[in-house]
Amino acid sequence: MGLSVMSSPAVSVIIPAWNEERTITATLRALRPFADHVDAELIVVDDGSSDRTADLAEALCHYVVRHAVNKGKGAALQSGLAQSNGEVILFLDADLRETAAYANLLLQPVLDGRADMSVACFVPRRKRGGFGLVKRLARYGIEALSGYQCKAPLSGQRAIKKSVLERIGRFSSGFGVEVGMTIDAAVLGFRIVEVDIPFCHRLTGNDVSGWTHRGRQFFAVGLTLWSKWRKPIC
């Protein structure tokens, strides 16, 4: 049985998850004290997992949204947003594990009025998964299309006012969702801050699976940039 339903939470934490049975329990447990402190609802969107992700999450969060098939990150965030009741939305990845407890550092700039959207910059790690091509493409594209210079263009850890998301409208698809969100928020004149936070999550390896993932991500980011150039939000 999950947590009791909240009537009017201040914050909605939305966690997209796909086959994250190894990490989702630790992530949600780390978030429980934070959620109680800031009056937050925890929403997990199971994006067509073939493992026990949804079942494990159900006992530790307020809502589990289940996709019958994998629809991609953008669709998962959209489903979570549709279920949310908070005035501030906190997007977090499912594999943060114990470091999810640092979520308050990401939320604070929005709660205290310094930002409309805050983005987490991960503390640099010695081991790197690739050559940074996707990150460079995303950073260059965001600056070219919006004028905003950022350090963490691909970070999925974001706190953002729900009113900003409603103004932006639908998310970009797949792995381009964060890039599209940043471009639209910057073009519309919303205040964006980046915050160094000691989050830690799984790195994409240098095996076939890792390079396939990076290739899909590169394509998705490129498609999002092309879409935003062809049809800007304003």
DASULQUI-V357137 format. One line per field, one symbol per residue. phi: phi as a letter, one per 40 degrees, with the letter a starting at -180 (. if undefined). burial: + if it has 24 or more other C-alpha atoms within 12 Angstrom, else -. A space follows every 10 residues. Layout:
BEGIN
phi=???
burial=???
END
This chain:
BEGIN
phi=.ccccccacc bbcbbcabfb ccbccccccc cdcccccbfb cbbbbccgcb bcdccccdcb bcabcbccbc bhcdcccccc ccccbccbbb cbccbcfccc ccdccccddc ccgcacabbc bccdbccbca bgccccdccc cccccbgccb cbcbcccaba ccccccccgc cccfcccccc ccdcccccgc cbbbbcbcca accccbcdcc cccccccccc cccccccccc bcca
burial=-----+--++ ++++++++++ +-++++++++ ++-+++-+++ +++++++++- --++++++++ +++++++--- ++++++++++ +-++++++++ ++++++++++ ++++++++++ +---++++++ ++-------- ---++-++++ +++-++-+-+ ++++++++++ ++-++--+-- ++++++++++ +++++++--+ +++++-++++ +--------- ---+--++-+ ++++++++-- --+-
END
